[in-house]
Amino acid sequence: MNKIKLLLVLIPLLVISDQVNAKQVKLLILGDSLSAAYGMKQEQGWVNLLQNKWQDKSITLINAAISGETSQGGLARLPRLLNQHNPSHLLIELGGNDGLRGYPVNKLKHNLGAMIELARQQNVKVLLQEIQIPTNFGRRYTDMFTNSFSEVAENYDMPLIPFFLQDIATDDSLMQNDRIHPNERAQPKISDFMAQQLSPYLF
């Protein structure tokens, strides 16, 4: 009889413990306009759509993306964001504005590395998003820029998430008139893609 009573007490506690552990998954997205729902309402963006998709999985997404953000700006903001939100995971989706402005690739790599180190100092698991840019500054710069993300990921032995516009950017029906930002129709596709890519590292 005592064993039965003990089980009746322990089972609810185990359920509560599992729920608490699940809620500890908190993903901070440090990004630019590609994740900030540029040109549309916030609820239409891929981050919000992904949050809705994962409602039953007890994962919290914190969208800290700002349009126009550079890797230097992200690095400057990150300490405050880490202290404010105490995330378990960090997705760095930055670099596009560096590349569009022709900033030195070595500086980009330095900033990405510094962000990774800052997060890891607080035991945050970091994921890096690959970014691709048009060839405005020539093939050599473009290749160096794109390769910088895989180089940083390799140096820090961390996951590299493929660029989420790789297939979308070539479809005019999914892009805004500036040919840089995805439109509302593209957001569910990005959400599905990111759900597939991020799931192995969060669950």
C-alpha positions as CSV (number, residue, x, y, z in Angstrom):
1,M,0.0,0.0,0.0
2,N,2.9,2.4,0.9
3,K,4.5,1.6,-2.5
4,I,1.3,2.5,-4.3
5,K,1.0,5.8,-2.4
6,L,4.7,6.6,-3.2
7,L,4.1,6.0,-6.9
8,L,1.0,8.2,-6.8
9,V,3.2,11.0,-5.4
10,L,6.2,10.4,-7.7
11,I,4.4,10.2,-11.0
12,P,3.0,13.8,-11.0
13,L,6.4,15.0,-9.9
14,L,8.1,13.2,-12.8
15,V,5.6,14.8,-15.2
16,I,6.2,18.2,-13.8
17,S,10.0,17.7,-14.0
18,D,9.8,16.7,-17.7
19,Q,7.7,19.8,-18.4
20,V,10.2,22.0,-16.7
21,N,13.1,20.5,-18.6
22,A,11.3,20.9,-21.9
23,K,10.6,24.6,-21.2
24,Q,14.3,25.1,-20.7
25,V,14.8,25.0,-24.5
26,K,15.0,28.7,-25.4
27,L,16.4,29.7,-28.8
28,L,17.7,33.3,-29.2
29,I,17.8,34.4,-32.9
30,L,20.3,37.1,-33.4
31,G,19.7,38.2,-37.0
32,D,19.0,40.9,-39.5
33,S,16.1,41.8,-41.8
34,L,15.9,38.3,-43.2
35,S,14.7,37.1,-39.8
36,A,13.0,40.4,-38.7
37,A,10.0,40.1,-41.1
38,Y,11.2,43.0,-43.2
39,G,8.4,44.5,-45.3
40,M,5.6,42.6,-43.5
41,K,3.9,42.2,-40.1
42,Q,5.9,40.4,-37.4
43,E,3.4,37.6,-37.2
44,Q,3.9,36.8,-40.9
45,G,7.6,36.2,-40.5
46,W,9.2,32.8,-40.4
47,V,10.3,33.1,-36.8
48,N,6.7,33.6,-35.6
49,L,5.5,30.9,-37.9
50,L,8.1,28.5,-36.5
51,Q,7.1,29.4,-32.9
52,N,3.5,28.5,-33.7
53,K,4.6,25.3,-35.3
54,W,6.5,24.3,-32.1
55,Q,3.9,25.4,-29.5
56,D,3.4,21.8,-28.4
57,K,7.1,21.2,-28.1
58,S,7.7,23.7,-25.3
59,I,10.4,25.6,-27.2
60,T,10.6,29.4,-26.9
61,L,11.9,31.4,-29.8
62,I,13.3,34.9,-29.0
63,N,13.5,37.0,-32.1
64,A,16.3,39.6,-31.6
65,A,16.7,40.2,-35.3
66,I,16.9,43.9,-36.4
67,S,16.8,45.1,-40.0
68,G,20.2,46.5,-41.1
69,E,22.1,44.7,-38.4
70,T,25.8,43.9,-39.0
71,S,28.0,41.3,-37.3
72,Q,29.6,44.2,-35.3
73,G,26.2,45.4,-34.2
74,G,25.2,41.9,-33.2
75,L,28.4,41.5,-31.2
76,A,27.7,44.7,-29.4
77,R,24.1,43.7,-28.5
78,L,24.8,40.1,-27.6
79,P,26.0,40.4,-23.9
80,R,22.8,42.3,-22.9
81,L,20.6,39.8,-24.8
82,L,22.3,36.8,-23.1
83,N,21.8,38.3,-19.7
84,Q,18.3,39.4,-20.4
85,H,16.9,36.2,-21.9
86,N,19.3,33.5,-20.6
87,P,18.8,31.3,-23.7
88,S,19.9,27.6,-23.9
89,H,20.6,28.0,-27.7
90,L,21.7,30.8,-30.0
91,L,21.2,31.0,-33.7
92,I,23.5,33.6,-35.4
93,E,22.0,34.8,-38.6
94,L,24.2,37.7,-39.4
95,G,26.7,38.8,-42.1
96,G,24.5,39.7,-45.0
97,N,24.8,43.5,-44.4
98,D,28.5,43.1,-43.9
99,G,28.7,41.5,-47.3
100,L,26.3,43.9,-49.1
101,R,28.5,46.8,-47.9
102,G,31.8,45.1,-48.8
103,Y,33.1,44.9,-45.3
104,P,36.4,42.9,-44.8
105,V,35.7,39.2,-44.5
106,N,38.3,38.8,-41.8
107,K,36.4,41.3,-39.6
108,L,33.2,39.3,-40.2
109,K,34.9,36.1,-39.1
110,H,36.4,37.8,-36.0
111,N,32.9,39.1,-35.0
112,L,31.3,35.7,-35.6
113,G,34.0,34.0,-33.5
114,A,33.6,36.6,-30.7
115,M,29.9,36.0,-30.5
116,I,30.3,32.3,-30.4
117,E,32.8,32.6,-27.5
118,L,30.6,35.0,-25.6
119,A,27.7,32.6,-25.8
120,R,29.7,29.5,-24.9
121,Q,31.1,31.3,-21.8
122,Q,27.5,31.2,-20.6
123,N,27.0,27.5,-21.6
124,V,24.8,28.5,-24.6
125,K,24.8,26.1,-27.5
126,V,25.5,28.0,-30.7
127,L,24.3,27.4,-34.3
128,L,25.6,29.4,-37.2
129,Q,23.5,30.3,-40.2
130,E,25.2,30.4,-43.6
131,I,24.6,33.6,-45.5
132,Q,25.0,34.2,-49.3
133,I,25.1,37.5,-51.1
134,P,24.9,38.7,-54.7
135,T,28.2,39.1,-56.6
136,N,28.2,42.9,-56.4
137,F,31.8,43.0,-55.3
138,G,33.1,40.3,-57.7
139,R,33.4,36.6,-57.5
140,R,36.5,36.5,-55.4
141,Y,34.9,38.5,-52.6
142,T,31.7,36.6,-52.8
143,D,33.4,33.3,-52.5
144,M,35.5,34.5,-49.6
145,F,32.4,35.7,-47.9
146,T,30.4,32.5,-48.3
147,N,33.4,30.3,-47.3
148,S,33.9,32.3,-44.1
149,F,30.8,30.7,-42.5
150,S,32.0,27.1,-43.1
151,E,35.5,28.1,-41.9
152,V,34.1,29.6,-38.7
153,A,31.9,26.6,-38.1
154,E,34.8,24.2,-38.6
155,N,37.1,26.2,-36.4
156,Y,34.6,26.1,-33.6
157,D,33.4,22.6,-34.3
158,M,29.8,23.7,-34.5
159,P,26.7,23.1,-36.7
160,L,26.3,25.2,-39.9
161,I,22.7,25.7,-41.0
162,P,22.4,26.1,-44.8
163,F,21.3,29.4,-46.2
164,F,17.5,29.4,-46.0
165,L,17.1,31.5,-49.2
166,Q,19.2,29.3,-51.4
167,D,16.2,28.0,-53.4
168,I,13.9,30.8,-52.6
169,A,16.0,33.7,-53.9
170,T,15.9,32.4,-57.5
171,D,12.1,32.4,-57.5
172,D,10.7,35.9,-58.2
173,S,7.3,35.0,-56.9
174,L,8.9,34.5,-53.4
175,M,10.9,37.7,-53.3
176,Q,10.1,41.3,-52.6
177,N,10.8,43.9,-55.3
178,D,14.3,44.6,-54.0
179,R,15.3,41.0,-54.8
180,I,17.0,40.8,-51.4
181,H,14.2,40.1,-49.0
182,P,11.7,37.2,-49.1
183,N,8.1,38.1,-49.2
184,E,5.1,36.8,-47.2
185,R,4.6,33.8,-49.5
186,A,8.2,32.6,-48.8
187,Q,7.9,32.7,-45.0
188,P,6.1,29.3,-44.5
189,K,8.7,27.7,-46.7
190,I,11.5,29.2,-44.7
191,S,9.8,28.1,-41.5
192,D,9.5,24.5,-42.7
193,F,13.1,24.5,-43.8
194,M,14.4,25.9,-40.5
195,A,12.2,23.5,-38.5
196,Q,13.9,20.6,-40.3
197,Q,17.4,22.1,-40.0
198,L,17.2,23.1,-36.3
199,S,15.2,20.2,-34.9
200,P,18.2,17.8,-34.5
201,Y,20.0,20.4,-32.3
202,L,17.1,21.4,-30.1
203,F,15.1,18.2,-29.3
